Amino acid sequence: MKNWSLSSSKKMPFKHPDRLVVLPFKKSLEISWQSIRVRFVRSLITTMSLVLAVSFLSFVNVNNDIANGFLATRDTVLREALNRSGYDLSPGDTRAGSSPKMRWIVILSLLVCVVGIVNAQLMAVTERFREIGTMKCLGALDSFILRLFLLEAGMQGLVGSAIGALSGGLFSLLNAVVRFGTVVFTSLSWMEAVGSLLFATGVGCFLSLLGVLYPAIVAARMLPVEAMRVEH
Amino acid sequence: MAELRNIVRVSKVTRTFQLGKTEVLALKGVDLSIAAGQYVSIMGPSGSGKSTLFNMIGGLDKPTSGKVFIDEVDIAQLDAYELAWLRCRKIGYIFQTFNIIQVMTALENVTLPMIFAGMNNDAAVAKGIQLLKLVGLGDRFRHKPSELSGGQQQRVAVARALANDPAIILADEPTGNLDLTTGEEIISLLKSLSRERNVTIISATHDIKMLNVSDEVVWIRDGLIERIENRDELSISVGQINTRK
């Protein structure tokens, strides 16, 4: 302990294993999982807006996949049915896409969802000022705090958007079955549908991480003394 | 006395806070040396700047001017990583409000600094249990902070402060939120730790009970050190405390 300081250079050497400050990945996973579990209701609320937005996205995309499946069969009856159900198909079209208006609504819903996540996470960070300050007093680096929050958001995002994507897809299928009958199951390209679900899940995860980024940076940068000053 | 090493040295430290448009001078140039292994109490009324000084020594806050040396290293020169290392390995903190992480069990709270220090999980758990036994909580390490009393929470904090065998333990009003008996228990726990493990204990307090165990008392008033008394002088001045206004 006595040779802690280096007389020549003012810096301390950190190559030595004793000089490390670390938080192993497994442990960070454990801590963030625990935080979610303990604050389950709050996590649920944060995740809820994500679930809704992602399920909407996946609903729209799977609808398109179903329509494309119909078109691929080159069955004029199904084509007629699509036109009746609101798809605006020109005679030569072999692919159906969502209308610009629909796309805007999807984008808006995702945007609203991100704002919701930022809001909820900022609140969560404020609630945890003291915890963050304590961790910093125990030697946590800014990056540990950032990592914990990102991991939490990642887990919430993964679970939330998977649930959202699945429920959106299921609802879309159900809707199609009611409207067009079981022909849906034979005409639909399952590859495309699964692709849509994965895409929606990916977008959901990304949005969840995007939403937590600012609150997490705020938390990570906080000086311990500021964090401790917060009264409860 | 000559062989005593200064573990903490504070040199001409000032700290101003911006309160609205006015500047408040919380510390007006403090010089202080603390020898290794001492039990030092920083005493003073609230608003005297003792918490500010305490934060400076702990590297939790930076002085406006002046320097703070821990083991003769100027902590203003340290980058974030080195500062984190200092907080992790060199200093153990105890707070008035315990600051136990609520979502973790007692044992997890104690092991966290060891994990940060790169100790493997099994070793950390073993040492954590041993430390909790040392502070008298051997049977309660699976409990959450909410299931522990104030005194027990503070014991967890003491165990946590000891986790990486720090050279210094900083205690900010460690008895402030505790009743008389529990406060006394914590004080004697700290005292025995300082004696057995040769840890330097620096505590900011206005708890008179602390006087009995302190090797040195630093009286601070209006951002300046009023006087420093060591143990021998103390018995004389204790009588004066009552006569002071």
HADDOCK unambig.tbl for C-alpha pairs under 7 A between the chains (distance, minus, plus):
assign (segid A and resid 5 and name CA) (segid B and resid 73 and name CA) 6.15 0.50 0.50
assign (segid A and resid 20 and name CA) (segid B and resid 117 and name CA) 6.21 0.50 0.50
assign (segid A and resid 20 and name CA) (segid B and resid 118 and name CA) 6.53 0.50 0.50
assign (segid A and resid 21 and name CA) (segid B and resid 85 and name CA) 5.97 0.50 0.50
assign (segid A and resid 21 and name CA) (segid B and resid 116 and name CA) 5.24 0.50 0.50
assign (segid A and resid 21 and name CA) (segid B and resid 117 and name CA) 5.12 0.50 0.50
assign (segid A and resid 21 and name CA) (segid B and resid 118 and name CA) 6.42 0.50 0.50
assign (segid A and resid 22 and name CA) (segid B and resid 116 and name CA) 4.74 0.50 0.50
assign (segid A and resid 22 and name CA) (segid B and resid 117 and name CA) 6.18 0.50 0.50
assign (segid A and resid 22 and name CA) (segid B and resid 118 and name CA) 5.61 0.50 0.50
assign (segid A and resid 23 and name CA) (segid B and resid 115 and name CA) 6.46 0.50 0.50
assign (segid A and resid 23 and name CA) (segid B and resid 116 and name CA) 5.36 0.50 0.50
assign (segid A and resid 35 and name CA) (segid B and resid 103 and name CA) 6.59 0.50 0.50
assign (segid A and resid 38 and name CA) (segid B and resid 103 and name CA) 6.50 0.50 0.50
assign (segid A and resid 131 and name CA) (segid B and resid 101 and name CA) 5.66 0.50 0.50
assign (segid A and resid 134 and name CA) (segid B and resid 99 and name CA) 6.37 0.50 0.50
assign (segid A and resid 137 and name CA) (segid B and resid 87 and name CA) 5.84 0.50 0.50
assign (segid A and resid 138 and name CA) (segid B and resid 87 and name CA) 5.85 0.50 0.50
assign (segid A and resid 138 and name CA) (segid B and resid 88 and name CA) 5.00 0.50 0.50
assign (segid A and resid 138 and name CA) (segid B and resid 113 and name CA) 5.50 0.50 0.50
assign (segid A and resid 139 and name CA) (segid B and resid 84 and name CA) 4.38 0.50 0.50
assign (segid A and resid 139 and name CA) (segid B and resid 85 and name CA) 5.87 0.50 0.50
assign (segid A and resid 139 and name CA) (segid B and resid 87 and name CA) 4.94 0.50 0.50
assign (segid A and resid 139 and name CA) (segid B and resid 88 and name CA) 4.02 0.50 0.50
assign (segid A and resid 139 and name CA) (segid B and resid 113 and name CA) 6.81 0.50 0.50
assign (segid A and resid 139 and name CA) (segid B and resid 116 and name CA) 6.72 0.50 0.50
assign (segid A and resid 140 and name CA) (segid B and resid 84 and name CA) 6.17 0.50 0.50
assign (segid A and resid 140 and name CA) (segid B and resid 116 and name CA) 6.81 0.50 0.50
assign (segid A and resid 141 and name CA) (segid B and resid 81 and name CA) 6.72 0.50 0.50
assign (segid A and resid 141 and name CA) (segid B and resid 84 and name CA) 6.05 0.50 0.50
assign (segid A and resid 224 and name CA) (segid B and resid 60 and name CA) 6.02 0.50 0.50
assign (segid A and resid 225 and name CA) (segid B and resid 60 and name CA) 5.45 0.50 0.50
assign (segid A and resid 225 and name CA) (segid B and resid 61 and name CA) 6.34 0.50 0.50
